Amino acid sequence: MRKKIVVIGAGGHSKVVCDLIELFSEEFVIYGLIDSCAEPNRYVNGYKIIGSEDRLADLYEEID
């Protein structure tokens, strides 16, 4: 089973990070992006903004 990853940030650098994660797609899958400045439920680079940093503790339980 692939490990779920949450990427923090939804700007230009997160696109590069997502591209690198996709290179290892056999091992990882991107669960979504966290960004306090972006609107939740919007998509950036094909990935859903799932909230801001205050959701990290909840996401840890959710994606485990």
Residue frames as a rotation matrix with the C-alpha (Angstrom) as fourth column:
MET 1
0.576 0.817 0.000 0.00
0.817 -0.576 0.000 0.00
0.000 0.000 -1.000 0.00
ARG 2
-0.159 -0.639 0.752 1.28
0.591 -0.672 -0.446 3.46
0.791 0.373 0.484 -0.91
LYS 3
-0.398 -0.081 -0.914 2.00
0.864 -0.368 -0.344 5.98
-0.308 -0.926 0.217 1.85
LYS 4
0.556 0.667 0.495 -0.17
0.757 -0.653 0.030 9.12
0.344 0.358 -0.868 1.87
ILE 5
-0.561 -0.783 -0.269 1.60
0.824 -0.559 -0.091 12.47
-0.079 -0.273 0.959 1.89
VAL 6
0.741 0.655 -0.149 0.31
0.645 -0.756 -0.116 15.96
-0.189 -0.010 -0.982 2.66
VAL 7
-0.270 -0.808 0.524 2.27
0.872 -0.436 -0.223 18.74
0.408 0.396 0.822 0.95
ILE 8
0.259 0.286 -0.923 2.50
0.721 -0.693 -0.012 22.00
-0.643 -0.662 -0.386 2.90
GLY 9
-0.446 -0.301 -0.843 2.09
-0.225 -0.873 0.432 24.97
-0.866 0.382 0.322 0.59
ALA 10
0.353 0.630 0.691 0.33
0.628 0.388 -0.675 25.48
-0.693 0.673 -0.259 -2.70
GLY 11
0.587 -0.230 -0.776 2.73
-0.483 -0.869 -0.107 27.79
-0.650 0.438 -0.621 -4.51
GLY 12
0.599 -0.397 -0.696 5.39
-0.730 0.087 -0.678 27.25
0.329 0.914 -0.238 -7.11
HIS 13
-0.495 -0.844 0.207 7.69
-0.853 0.426 -0.301 25.24
0.166 -0.326 -0.931 -4.87
SER 14
-0.117 0.506 0.855 4.90
-0.516 0.704 -0.487 22.79
-0.848 -0.498 0.179 -4.03
LYS 15
0.809 0.359 -0.466 4.59
-0.572 0.294 -0.766 22.02
-0.138 0.886 0.443 -7.75
VAL 16
-0.007 -0.905 -0.425 8.22
-0.778 0.272 -0.566 20.91
0.628 0.327 -0.706 -7.76
VAL 17
-0.630 -0.179 0.756 7.71
-0.711 0.524 -0.469 18.88
-0.312 -0.833 -0.457 -4.57
CYS 18
0.381 0.854 0.354 4.62
-0.521 0.514 -0.681 17.21
-0.764 0.075 0.641 -6.07
ASP 19
0.649 -0.217 -0.729 6.56
-0.688 0.243 -0.684 16.39
0.326 0.945 0.009 -9.25
LEU 20
-0.458 -0.889 0.011 9.28
-0.777 0.394 -0.491 14.74
0.432 -0.233 -0.871 -7.17
ILE 21
-0.378 0.409 0.830 6.75
-0.608 0.567 -0.556 12.74
-0.698 -0.715 0.034 -5.16
GLU 22
0.688 0.691 -0.221 5.12
-0.594 0.361 -0.719 11.57
-0.417 0.626 0.659 -8.39
LEU 23
0.058 -0.757 -0.651 8.49
-0.858 0.296 -0.421 10.21
0.511 0.583 -0.632 -9.51
PHE 24
-0.933 -0.353 0.068 8.18
-0.323 0.741 -0.589 7.78
0.157 -0.572 -0.805 -6.60
SER 25
-0.194 0.980 0.041 4.49
-0.943 -0.198 0.267 7.09
0.270 0.013 0.963 -7.25
GLU 26
-0.004 0.162 -0.987 4.92
-0.052 0.985 0.162 3.39
0.999 0.052 0.004 -6.54
GLU 27
-0.588 -0.339 -0.734 5.66
0.669 0.306 -0.677 4.24
0.455 -0.890 0.047 -2.93
PHE 28
-0.776 0.231 -0.586 3.74
0.296 -0.687 -0.663 7.50
-0.556 -0.689 0.465 -2.28
VAL 29
-0.173 0.750 0.638 0.43
0.856 -0.207 0.474 9.17
0.488 0.628 -0.606 -3.12
ILE 30
-0.961 -0.137 0.240 -0.34
0.038 -0.926 -0.377 12.86
0.273 -0.353 0.895 -2.50
TYR 31
-0.414 0.829 -0.376 -3.38
0.896 0.297 -0.330 13.14
-0.162 -0.473 -0.866 -0.24
GLY 32
0.684 0.620 0.385 -3.70
0.678 -0.735 -0.020 16.90
0.271 0.275 -0.923 -0.68
LEU 33
-0.364 -0.783 0.504 -2.15
0.512 -0.620 -0.594 20.30
0.778 0.042 0.627 -0.09
ILE 34
0.343 0.354 -0.870 -2.16
0.918 -0.321 0.232 22.41
-0.198 -0.878 -0.435 3.08
ASP 35
-0.622 -0.540 0.567 -2.05
0.629 -0.776 -0.049 26.19
0.466 0.326 0.822 2.68
SER 36
-0.315 0.485 -0.816 -3.29
0.773 -0.368 -0.517 28.91
-0.551 -0.793 -0.259 5.02
CYS 37
-0.625 0.023 -0.780 -3.53
-0.258 -0.949 0.179 31.46
-0.737 0.313 0.599 2.19
ALA 38
-0.905 0.273 -0.327 -5.47
-0.269 0.230 0.935 29.34
0.331 0.934 -0.135 -0.31
GLU 39
-0.101 0.966 0.240 -9.17
-0.995 -0.101 -0.009 28.67
0.015 -0.239 0.971 -0.35
PRO 40
-0.598 -0.093 0.796 -10.07
-0.329 0.934 -0.138 25.13
-0.731 -0.344 -0.589 0.83
ASN 41
0.185 0.653 0.735 -11.58
0.332 0.662 -0.672 22.69
-0.925 0.369 -0.094 -1.69
ARG 42
0.729 -0.104 -0.677 -9.84
-0.624 -0.508 -0.594 24.47
-0.282 0.855 -0.435 -4.57
TYR 43
0.756 -0.497 0.427 -7.43
0.550 0.835 -0.001 22.54
-0.356 0.236 0.904 -6.77
VAL 44
0.580 -0.696 -0.423 -3.85
-0.730 -0.675 0.110 23.61
-0.362 0.246 -0.899 -7.47
ASN 45
-0.421 -0.780 -0.463 -1.74
-0.907 0.378 0.186 21.63
0.030 0.499 -0.866 -9.93
GLY 46
-0.134 0.472 -0.871 -4.41
-0.400 0.778 0.484 18.93
0.907 0.413 0.084 -9.84
TYR 47
-0.597 -0.119 -0.793 -4.31
0.596 0.595 -0.539 18.50
0.537 -0.795 -0.284 -6.06
LYS 48
0.422 0.889 0.176 -7.01
0.444 -0.372 0.815 19.54
0.791 -0.266 -0.551 -3.63
ILE 49
-0.601 -0.438 0.669 -6.38
-0.363 -0.596 -0.717 22.18
0.712 -0.673 0.199 -0.96
ILE 50
-0.045 0.586 -0.809 -7.54
0.511 0.709 0.485 20.31
0.858 -0.392 -0.331 2.13
GLY 51
0.856 0.412 -0.311 -7.17
0.482 -0.423 0.767 23.13
0.185 -0.807 -0.561 4.63
SER 52
0.501 -0.689 0.524 -4.61
-0.540 -0.722 -0.433 25.11
0.677 -0.066 -0.733 6.55
GLU 53
-0.464 -0.855 -0.232 -1.89
-0.304 0.399 -0.865 24.15
0.832 -0.330 -0.445 9.00
ASP 54
-0.456 0.334 0.825 -4.38
-0.885 -0.076 -0.459 23.96
-0.090 -0.940 0.330 11.87
ARG 55
0.662 0.728 -0.178 -5.74
-0.748 0.659 -0.084 20.74
0.056 0.189 0.980 10.30
LEU 56
-0.140 -0.824 -0.549 -2.43
-0.732 0.460 -0.503 18.86
0.667 0.332 -0.667 10.49
ALA 57
-0.760 -0.131 0.637 -3.21
-0.597 0.529 -0.604 17.04
-0.258 -0.839 -0.480 13.76
ASP 58
0.235 0.931 0.280 -6.59
-0.566 0.366 -0.739 15.91
-0.790 0.015 0.613 12.42
LEU 59
0.586 -0.057 -0.808 -5.07
-0.777 0.245 -0.580 14.85
0.232 0.968 0.100 9.11
TYR 60
-0.556 -0.829 0.064 -2.50
-0.799 0.512 -0.315 12.73
0.228 -0.227 -0.947 10.90
GLU 61
-0.522 0.464 0.715 -5.35
-0.315 0.675 -0.668 10.65
-0.793 -0.574 -0.206 12.31
GLU 62
0.457 0.825 -0.333 -7.42
-0.566 -0.019 -0.824 10.81
-0.686 0.565 0.458 9.09
ILE 63
0.528 -0.260 -0.809 -4.81
-0.795 0.183 -0.578 9.50
0.298 0.948 -0.110 6.69
ASP 64
-0.401 -0.727 0.557 -3.19
-0.876 0.483 0.000 6.93
-0.269 -0.488 -0.830 8.95
